[in-house]
């Protein structure tokens, strides 16, 4: 019985860890996309000021 509980707990732990990793990756990717978009907007403003647009 103890061995079965160990296997169940290790499976649950692995599943929760996998889900948390996927969620963290999605959050990081979204953050990177937003940061890149913000940098692109800033660059367009800087280039517009520099070239008189």
ABEGO torsion letter per residue (X at the ends): XAAAAAAAAAAAAAAAAAAAAAAAAAAAAAAAAAAAAAAAAAAAAAAAAAAGX
